């Protein structure tokens, strides 16, 4: 009996010794956030669409050496400092010009993203992932518009299309989208894959004036444990 009690005591001591390791741990991941989809926006005046933009984009934000650390029930994300983003966009539309005339434009990605990041924020039993990039330029090229004595010359607006990239970080907030993964998976160092299909509409047209917008697409989040 005494031997059995001693065995139990040793086992309990071993469990206590292991507890700190479970409460504090670091896991290495390859993290990827991808999107493919479309964004459209209409500017309406007196019930008539006077401005329009249509955007289709595909992008990927990736960090191949991300570290997620767990300590006392808290989770922290440490990026490698080498997070990269790839982006492809096709955008076009028109704006009002010369009274009833429309001046059309097309956008071109002239500078690709130079830096990117992935963030993590805990909310209850979930962890919300965010992302972003900078350094890109989506230049907006306007065509010539002529009506009687009014002429809107052709012009290029540097970075004029940056804010219309379908699915980009600002649209997560604008359309109330959260890329959430189970907190328990990160606490135990498990790999996670999630797909978020979005069909969001924003309508701020009141009395025939305002803006309405729509975002459709798929976000894919992959956290692949590597160590």
Secondary structure, 3 states (H helix, E strand, C coil): CHHHHHHHHHHHHHHHHHHHHHHEEEEEEEEEEEEEEEEEEEEEECCEEEEEEEEEEEEEEEEEEEEEEEECCEEEEECCCCCEEEEEEEEEEEEEECCCEEEEEEEEEEECCCEEEEEEEEECCEEEEEEEEECCEEEEEECCEEECCEEECCEEECCCCHHHCCCCHHHHHHCCCCEEEEHHHHHCCCCEEEEEEEEEEEECCECCEEEEEEEEEEEEEEEEECC
